[in-house]
Amino acid sequence: MIYLHTIKLKTKWFNKWSKKNHITDKKLLDTLNNISNNLGVTDLGGSLFKVRTPKIAQGKSGGYRTIVVFRESDVAIFVYGFSKNEKSNIEKEELKYFKILAKDLLSINRQEYRVLEKLGDFISIKE
């Protein structure tokens, strides 16, 4: 189970993508639990993870892949997602970009996350 004090957010882009693909906050919380339990997770390094997220009424293998910036007991931010049937994996250049993004996102403090959330840059994942 994800710790209560962990900040759980989605980027504005990810929020739009997840709504379009009918991915609920509950599914995202389940995905975060999978990271904590190392289930269907690829550690990309630098607190960046690629995680399987199932489609509605389907298993994880044909589902979605989500890219999450995650630091245990601190912060979890969904930054990107794609369907396995649209794209097999992220490109090397994308991985470089996401690692830089992860480093930048992890340098933000809790107060700043709340300000950015109020500005609409991030959307809180509801429990």
C-alpha positions in Angstrom: 0.0 0.0 0.0 1.2 3.5 -0.9 2.0 5.5 2.2 -0.5 8.2 3.2 2.0 11.0 3.2 3.2 10.3 -0.4 2.3 13.1 -2.8 0.4 11.4 -5.7 0.1 13.5 -8.8 -0.5 13.4 -12.6 0.9 15.9 -15.1 -1.7 17.9 -17.0 -0.8 15.9 -20.2 -1.1 12.5 -18.3 -4.4 13.5 -16.8 -5.9 14.2 -20.3 -4.4 10.9 -21.6 -5.7 8.8 -18.7 -9.2 10.3 -19.1 -9.2 9.5 -22.8 -8.2 5.9 -22.0 -10.6 5.5 -19.1 -7.9 5.0 -16.5 -9.3 5.8 -13.1 -7.4 7.1 -10.1 -8.0 3.8 -8.4 -6.1 2.0 -11.3 -3.3 4.5 -10.8 -3.2 3.8 -7.1 -3.0 0.1 -7.9 -0.2 0.9 -10.3 1.7 2.7 -7.5 1.2 -0.3 -5.2 2.7 -2.4 -8.0 5.8 -0.2 -7.9 6.1 -0.7 -4.2 5.7 -4.5 -4.6 7.9 -4.7 -7.8 5.1 -6.2 -9.8 5.1 -5.6 -13.6 7.7 -2.8 -13.1 10.8 -1.9 -14.9 13.2 0.4 -13.0 14.6 2.8 -15.6 17.0 4.4 -13.1 16.9 7.8 -11.5 13.6 7.2 -9.6 11.9 6.6 -13.0 9.8 3.5 -13.6 7.8 2.0 -16.4 4.8 0.2 -15.0 2.1 -2.0 -16.6 -1.4 -0.6 -16.1 -4.2 -2.9 -17.2 -6.9 -1.9 -19.7 -10.6 -2.2 -18.6 -11.5 -5.9 -18.7 -8.1 -7.0 -19.9 -4.8 -8.0 -18.3 -1.6 -6.1 -17.9 0.3 -7.7 -20.8 -1.8 -6.0 -23.6 -2.6 -2.9 -21.6 -0.9 0.4 -21.0 2.6 1.3 -20.0 2.9 4.3 -17.7 6.1 6.3 -16.9 6.2 7.3 -13.2 8.6 9.4 -11.2 8.6 7.6 -7.9 10.4 8.0 -4.6 9.1 5.7 -1.9 7.2 7.4 1.0 7.7 10.8 -0.7 6.3 11.5 -4.2 4.8 9.7 -7.2 4.1 11.5 -10.4 2.6 10.0 -13.6 4.2 11.7 -16.5 3.6 9.6 -19.6 1.5 6.7 -20.9 1.1 4.7 -24.0 -0.8 1.7 -25.2 1.3 -1.4 -25.9 -0.4 -1.9 -29.3 0.5 1.7 -30.4 4.1 1.7 -29.3 6.4 -1.1 -28.2 8.6 1.0 -25.9 10.0 4.5 -25.3 12.9 5.6 -27.5 16.4 6.3 -26.1 15.9 10.0 -26.5 12.6 9.9 -24.7 14.3 8.0 -21.8 17.0 10.7 -21.6 14.3 13.4 -21.4 12.3 11.5 -18.8 15.4 11.1 -16.6 16.1 14.8 -16.7 12.4 15.5 -16.0 12.5 13.0 -13.0 15.6 14.8 -11.6 13.8 18.2 -11.9 10.6 16.9 -10.4 12.3 15.4 -7.5 14.1 18.7 -6.7 10.7 20.3 -6.0 9.6 20.6 -2.4 6.1 19.7 -1.0 5.0 23.3 -0.7 6.0 24.0 -4.3 4.0 20.9 -5.5 0.9 22.4 -3.8 1.4 25.7 -5.5 1.9 24.0 -8.9 -1.2 21.9 -8.3 -3.3 25.1 -7.6 -1.9 26.6 -10.8 -3.1 23.5 -12.7 0.3 22.1 -13.7 -0.4 18.9 -11.7 -3.6 17.1 -10.7 -3.9 15.2 -7.4 -4.7 11.5 -7.6 -7.8 11.0 -5.4 -7.8 8.1 -3.0 
